Amino acid sequence: MDRLIFHVDVNSAFLSWEATRRVKNGGEDLRLIPSCVGGSPDSRRSVVVAKSIPAKKYNIITGEPVSTALKKCPGLVVVQSDFRLYKACSKAFKDICREYAPAVEEFSIDECFMDMSGTKLIYPDPIATAYELKDRIKNELGFTVNVGIGRNKLCAKMASDFEKPDKVHTLFPEEIPEKMWPLPVGDLLFVGNSTAKKLNEIGIKTIGELAGTDLKYLKDQFGDKMGTQAYRYANGLDDSPVKEQPDDPKGYSNEVTLEDDVVSTEQAYRILLALADSVTSHMRKDRVKACCVAVKIRYLDFKTRSHQRKLREATDVSGEIYEVAKELLGELWKDKRPLRLMGIELTDLSDGSEPVQMTMFREEEQLKKEKGQKLDKAVDSLRDKYGSGIITRGSLMDLKNGPGGRG
């Protein structure tokens, strides 16, 4: 049986979702005017996350500072991110996808893979089915998607990235030489800027040239794993399955690039608490605990240092992680040079069922742990009910620099 994979990708997701909400409320359609999703122009961390097609005419690019974008287009409408809205819209379009496919894999908040293999009797014309799916999402939810169709996830994903918006594209094996091989090698999935640059330096400019390169030569240049993957992808080969359930995470991390350089221990502790609070909440939702805590810092010269510690027993308590993180920071940041980034990573995961070694202070430790667990439970409950901004731990109330997203 031939595999049949769809890749569904929302066009300019964050901007489209905000535009759809505004149109429903009688407002202006952001997709029809120069606009972008970003943050405050006064923040050095604020960048263009998504942009409208009219904004492209001003050479506004994703990832550039909002302040720079405003210089290019003084009339640019800048809207703030709203992750509660994004989560709801993401669920809505993926729910429609699940009506068609036996298995749907969430690739990101605005993308998913659909395994349509074996559905020929139900959907004899896959292209017509893709158009039906695309149009349903547009008519029922108000935003557009691209649908890519291929025999594997790679080709479906590459196809969905062809001409946008609101399109259906195919990339079957016989179409690869015409549709994929002429593209720049940097357009190949998972080929980053540095890899593309190195490929260009050795004379490989297009995906087709990469596909025709000797595999041994690629292994010599990039190592066995990377060389083999690049060769296979360039030839349209990919046997990875569509996974309904994601693999168990190997760790949880969170880091923040700071608006103001951190120069005092008090500042650093506040940020560490915010990071510990955020990363442990994700871990508790997944019902796992960590046995290893790591702290990362980055100086103004971009030099990065990290330090980790193995715990005596696994924990998901914010306060315990915070206390360990403070000790690690003290050992790591003795020179007190200004910091531009801080992060926490929790690894060596378990379900917390391992036996615990008893100590003479065990009763006191247990009472402290139970107190921390009760506090975490109360905070998590309030946030689940009213949103993440409803409650902030006391020493974070005056913290201007909130943490970044989950790593």
C-alpha positions in Angstrom: 0.0 0.0 0.0 1.4 3.4 -1.0 1.7 5.9 1.8 -0.3 9.1 1.5 0.6 12.1 3.7 -1.0 15.5 4.0 0.8 18.5 5.6 -1.5 21.3 6.7 0.1 24.7 7.3 -1.8 27.8 8.4 -0.9 30.9 6.3 0.8 33.6 8.5 -0.8 31.9 11.5 -0.5 34.4 14.3 -1.5 37.3 12.1 -4.3 35.4 10.4 -5.8 34.3 13.8 -5.7 37.8 15.2 -7.2 39.2 11.9 -10.0 36.6 12.0 -10.9 37.6 15.5 -11.0 41.3 14.6 -13.1 40.7 11.5 -15.6 38.7 13.5 -15.9 41.7 15.9 -16.4 44.1 13.1 -12.8 45.3 12.9 -10.4 45.8 10.1 -8.8 42.8 8.4 -5.1 42.9 9.3 -4.3 40.7 6.3 -5.3 43.5 3.9 -3.1 46.3 5.4 0.6 46.6 6.4 0.6 44.9 9.8 2.6 42.5 11.9 2.5 40.6 15.2 5.3 41.6 17.5 5.9 43.3 20.8 6.6 46.8 22.0 9.0 48.8 19.8 10.7 50.0 22.9 11.8 46.5 23.8 15.0 45.2 22.3 13.6 41.7 22.4 10.5 42.7 20.3 10.7 41.2 16.8 8.3 40.7 13.9 6.8 37.2 14.5 4.4 37.3 11.6 3.5 39.8 8.9 0.8 40.5 6.3 1.4 40.3 2.6 1.0 44.1 2.2 3.8 44.5 4.8 6.1 42.5 2.6 6.0 45.3 0.0 8.0 47.4 2.6 10.6 44.7 2.8 9.6 43.8 6.4 11.0 40.4 7.3 10.2 38.0 10.0 12.7 38.2 12.9 13.7 41.8 12.4 13.2 44.3 15.3 9.8 45.9 15.4 11.5 49.3 15.7 13.3 48.6 12.4 10.0 47.5 10.7 8.3 50.8 11.8 11.1 52.8 10.2 10.4 51.0 6.9 6.7 51.5 7.3 5.6 54.2 9.8 2.0 53.3 9.3 2.6 49.6 10.2 -0.1 48.2 12.6 1.6 46.2 15.3 -0.4 43.8 17.4 0.6 41.9 20.5 0.8 38.2 20.7 -2.1 36.3 22.3 -1.2 32.7 22.9 -4.6 31.8 24.4 -6.1 32.8 21.0 -3.5 30.9 19.1 -4.0 27.7 21.2 -7.8 27.8 20.5 -7.4 28.3 16.8 -4.7 25.6 16.6 -7.1 23.1 18.2 -10.0 24.1 16.0 -8.2 23.5 12.7 -6.6 20.3 13.9 -10.0 19.0 15.1 -11.2 19.3 11.5 -8.1 17.5 10.2 -8.9 14.6 12.6 -12.3 14.1 11.0 -10.4 13.0 7.8 -7.3 11.2 8.9 -6.8 8.1 11.1 -3.7 9.7 12.5 -2.7 13.3 12.9 0.6 14.5 14.3 1.0 18.0 15.7 4.2 19.4 14.1 3.9 22.8 15.6 1.1 25.1 16.8 0.2 26.0 13.2 1.2 22.8 11.3 0.2 19.1 11.4 0.7 15.9 9.4 -2.2 13.7 8.4 -1.6 10.0 7.5 -4.2 9.4 4.8 -2.8 6.0 3.9 -5.5 3.4 3.4 -8.3 5.9 2.9 -8.7 5.4 -0.8 -12.1 3.8 -0.6 -13.4 6.8 1.5 -11.4 9.5 -0.3 -10.7 8.2 -3.9 -9.3 11.6 -5.1 -6.7 12.9 -2.6 -6.4 16.3 -4.3 -10.1 16.9 -4.2 -10.1 15.9 -0.5 -7.3 18.3 0.2 -9.3 21.1 -1.4 -12.3 20.1 0.6 -10.3 20.2 3.8 -8.7 23.6 3.0 -12.0 25.2 2.1 -13.8 23.8 5.2 -11.1 25.4 7.4 -11.5 28.7 5.5 -15.3 28.7 5.6 -15.8 27.5 9.2 -12.9 29.1 10.9 -12.1 32.2 8.8 -8.4 31.7 8.0 -6.6 29.9 5.2 -4.1 27.0 5.0 -1.9 25.4 2.5 -2.1 21.6 2.1 0.9 19.6 0.8 0.5 16.1 -0.5 3.2 13.5 -0.8 4.2 9.9 -0.2 6.1 10.8 3.0 6.2 13.6 5.6 9.2 15.3 3.9 7.6 15.7 0.5 4.2 16.7 2.0 6.0 19.4 4.0 8.0 20.6 1.1 4.9 20.8 -1.1 3.0 22.9 1.4 5.8 25.5 1.3 5.3 26.0 -2.4 3.2 29.1 -3.5 1.0 30.6 -0.8 -1.6 31.4 0.5 -4.7 29.1 0.3 -3.2 26.5 -2.0 -3.0 22.7 -2.5 0.3 21.3 -3.9 1.6 17.8 -4.6 5.1 16.4 -4.5 5.0 12.8 -5.6 8.2 10.9 -6.5 7.9 11.6 -10.3 7.5 15.3 -9.6 10.7 15.7 -7.5 13.1 16.4 -10.4 10.8 19.2 -11.7 9.4 20.7 -8.5 12.1 20.2 -5.8 15.5 19.7 -7.4 15.8 23.2 -8.9 15.2 24.9 -5.5 18.1 26.4 -3.6 19.7 23.8 -1.2 18.8 26.0 1.7 15.1 25.3 1.0 15.5 21.6 1.9 13.8 20.7 5.2 16.2 20.8 8.2 19.1 22.4 6.2 20.0 25.4 8.3 21.9 28.5 7.2 25.3 27.2 8.3 24.8 23.9 6.5 23.5 25.7 3.4 26.6 28.0 3.5 29.0 25.1 3.7 27.2 23.2 0.9 27.4 26.3 -1.3 31.1 26.6 -0.5 31.7 23.1 -1.8 29.8 23.8 -5.0 26.4 22.4 -4.1 23.8 25.2 -4.9 20.6 23.3 -5.5 18.7 20.4 -4.0 19.2 18.5 -7.2 23.0 18.9 -7.0 22.9 17.6 -3.4 20.8 14.6 -4.6 23.4 13.7 -7.2 26.4 14.1 -4.8 28.3 11.0 -3.7 27.1 9.8 -0.3 30.6 9.0 0.9 31.7 12.5 0.1 28.8 14.0 2.1 29.6 11.8 5.0 33.2 12.9 4.9 32.1 16.6 4.9 29.2 16.4 7.4 29.5 13.2 9.4 27.6 9.9 8.9 24.3 11.0 10.4 24.0 14.5 8.8 25.5 13.4 5.5 23.1 10.5 5.1 20.0 12.6 6.1 20.9 15.3 3.7 21.4 12.8 0.8 18.1 11.0 1.6 16.1 14.2 1.9 17.5 15.6 -1.3 16.3 12.4 -3.0 12.8 12.7 -1.4 13.4 9.7 0.9 11.8 9.7 4.3 10.2 6.8 6.2 9.4 8.6 9.5 5.9 7.7 10.8 3.0 10.1 11.5 2.8 10.0 15.3 -0.5 10.8 17.0 1.3 10.9 20.4 4.6 12.8 20.7 7.6 11.0 22.1 8.2 11.5 25.8 10.3 14.6 26.4 14.0 14.1 27.4 14.0 17.3 29.3 12.2 20.6 30.0 14.0 24.0 29.6 13.2 27.6 29.6 15.4 30.6 29.0 15.0 34.3 28.6 17.0 37.0 26.7 16.8 40.0 29.0 15.5 43.5 28.2 17.9 45.0 30.7 21.3 43.4 31.5 21.3 41.6 34.8 24.0 43.0 37.1 22.8 42.1 40.6 22.1 38.9 42.5 18.6 40.1 43.4 17.7 40.6 39.8 19.1 37.2 38.8 17.2 35.5 41.6 13.9 37.0 40.5 14.4 35.7 37.0 15.5 32.3 38.2 12.3 32.0 40.2 10.2 32.9 37.1 12.0 30.4 35.0 11.8 27.7 37.7 8.1 28.4 38.2 7.4 28.2 34.4 9.4 25.1 33.6 8.2 23.0 36.6 4.5 23.8 35.8 5.0 22.2 32.3 6.6 19.2 34.0 3.8 18.8 36.5 1.2 18.9 33.7 3.0 15.9 32.1 3.2 14.2 35.5 7.0 13.8 35.5 9.8 14.8 37.8 13.5 15.7 37.3 16.6 14.4 38.9 19.0 16.9 37.3 19.0 20.7 37.3 21.1 22.9 35.0 21.5 26.7 34.9 22.8 28.5 31.8 24.0 32.1 31.6 25.2 34.2 28.7 27.4 37.3 28.9 27.3 40.5 26.7 30.1 39.0 24.6 27.8 36.0 23.9 30.0 33.6 25.8 27.8 31.0 27.4 28.4 29.0 30.6 26.3 26.3 32.3 26.5 24.2 35.4 24.4 21.2 36.5 23.7 19.1 39.6 22.2 15.7 40.1 19.5 15.6 42.8 19.2 13.0 45.6 15.6 12.4 44.5 13.4 13.5 41.6 11.2 16.6 42.2 8.7 18.8 40.4 8.4 21.4 43.2 9.1 24.9 42.0 10.7 26.0 45.3 13.1 23.0 45.4 14.2 23.6 41.8 14.7 27.3 42.5 16.9 26.7 45.6 19.2 24.4 43.6 19.3 26.9 40.7 20.4 29.7 43.1 23.2 27.5 44.3 24.3 26.7 40.8 24.2 30.3 39.8 26.4 31.3 42.7 29.0 28.8 41.6 28.7 29.8 38.0 28.5 33.6 38.2 31.2 34.6 40.6 32.6 37.4 38.4 29.2 39.2 38.3 29.7 40.4 34.8 26.4 41.6 33.2 24.2 38.9 31.8 22.0 39.1 28.7 20.5 35.6 29.0 19.5 33.1 31.7 18.0 29.7 31.5 17.1 26.5 33.5 17.0 23.0 32.1 15.5 19.9 33.9 16.6 16.5 32.8 16.9 12.9 33.9 13.1 12.5 34.1 11.1 9.9 36.0 7.6 9.4 37.3 8.8 9.9 40.8 8.1 6.3 41.9 11.7 5.4 42.8 12.4 4.6 46.5 13.8 7.5 48.5 16.8 7.2 50.8 15.9 8.0 54.4 17.9 10.6 56.4 17.7 11.9 60.0 16.2 15.1 58.6 13.6 13.3 56.5 10.6 14.4 58.4 11.5 18.1 58.3 12.3 17.7 54.5 9.0 16.0 53.9 7.1 18.8 55.6 8.8 21.4 53.5 8.2 19.4 50.3 4.5 19.0 51.1 4.2 22.7 51.8 5.8 23.4 48.4 3.5 20.9 46.6 0.4 22.5 48.1 1.5 25.9 46.9 2.3 24.6 43.4 -1.1 22.9 43.2 -2.9 26.1 44.2 -1.0 28.2 41.7 -1.5 25.6 38.9 -5.2 25.4 39.6 -5.7 29.2 39.5 -3.7 29.5 36.2 -5.6 26.6 34.6 -8.9 28.3 35.5 -8.1 32.0 34.8 -5.0 32.0 32.7 -1.2 32.2 33.3 -1.3 35.9 34.3 -3.8 35.6 37.1 -1.2 34.9 39.8 2.4 35.7 40.2 4.6 34.5 43.1 5.2 37.3 45.5 8.8 38.1 44.7 8.0 38.3 41.0 5.4 41.1 41.3 7.9 43.8 40.3 9.8 41.7 37.7 9.7 43.5 34.4 11.4 40.8 32.4 9.1 37.8 32.2 10.5 34.4 31.1 10.5 33.3 27.5 8.7 30.2 26.2 9.3 26.6 26.9 12.4 25.4 25.3 
